[in-house]
Amino acid sequence: MTRKILAASLAILFTVSMVFVGFTNDVQGHSLPVEDTPYDKSFVLCAYETMGQLIYPDNDIDGLIVGNADGVFYPESWTFVLIDEDDIQLVHPDNYPLSPGDGGEFRDHDTVNGQNHEGAHYNCAGEAVADASMPGPSISVDYGDVVKVTLVSDIDNIHIHSIDQHAINGNEHVNSGPIQQGHMKTWIWEAEDAGSFLYHCAGNGLMNLWTHINNGMYGNIVVQPVGENKAPTVEYNVMFSDMYTKNTTQTQAGTGNEHEFDLGAFVAGDNNIMVTNGQAFNYAPFIGADWNDGDHSIVVLNPLSLDPLVVDGAPILAPTNELTRWYITNPGPNNFLAWHFIAGQMDVRDGSTPKHLMTPVSNEETWTVPPGSSSTTETVFPSSGVYVGVTHKLNDIVKGGAFAVLACDVNGVDNLPTVAGVDLAFVCDADWDGDGTGGTLDDLNAFNAGINPKVNNKEI
Ligand SMILES: [Cu+2]
């Protein structure tokens, strides 16, 4: 890159950064006072740096997986956590003196319950974030809702965080701008477009935006349409993210294979891991068949446990012959996603179709979801059995980009085999909600909610 181009690039980056910084400073002068604007829904998000997440299952899958990936533990797992307004704690400045970089001023909208607390800091890392892990939550609102969003950056965070919400238009609504540790900000927007949209942390005025996404700071906002001709029976959220990790000398008690963000691999576009909802081969117990075909018999990827406290490869359960809606989100940071159901087709209700959720593109086989986007797809599973959601960019499957869906007949007994020790018929027909009757839609939803809570599935 010549010096001239470099200088021009820096000037553009600087200008973009100034837009964000400027927004943070002048929003209070140009927006309606938050306290005076009625709203339909309110969400409080905590930007939180949780330490340590297993992103690669601890199995012997050498030869199938690229690199030394077994049991990878990621020390810098950052996320958003949905909390209650009551969970925001006011921290007196005497307990947390201003750091030199603060300059003694508070530029954010520092209010709790409508009261100003000048000079105060805020903490959101109480019990509400005890189970925090990446990615962030799926947020659901209705078309036309006026939505109030509060972002609190935990006072113990090391980095400055922010949020960029793709569901809306206009800088005063979309971007929070950088929020310092211990600060918070509230703003309001209206849900004017139905569909599923990515939200993510944009770092500090775009600085290290890529690191924050790699580390897990993303989720999706679903704007539910009104007056649909045919609503789905169940909705599911799955987020695919390419990750770039390298071994680190950093050690943490109880772990043996810590990896940290690899900037060089990121720049080169050489991801070594692909996660679905925060883990490689999440919801994918095995690949291959039970018999030995020479070199490649069955390979256990992430063994199934029915204990909700054990990180495992429990499949996502879905009903047969019902409309299921899948919000497939690709936060990137880099890779295009070739979204596909092995053994299934899909209808797509997406940004490239008129009015998003209104007119589907039917009988698609594979759908491109670019980095920085979320697509709404629909599938009817015509018969019971295993369907596999994948990226059809196959080297990303080898890195973890696949998950299993077990479709179950909710009106009868499922005749399914036992594979790799997993009794599929039992999983379909058990009484997961404990009401005395097994194999119903409620049982499937109870299984997903208890064992695969990050699917965030929702019965309509
Ligand atoms: Cu961040």
Residues whose N, C-alpha, C, O or C-beta is under 5 A from the ligand:
A	BS01	CU	I160 H161 S162 C201 G203 H212 M217
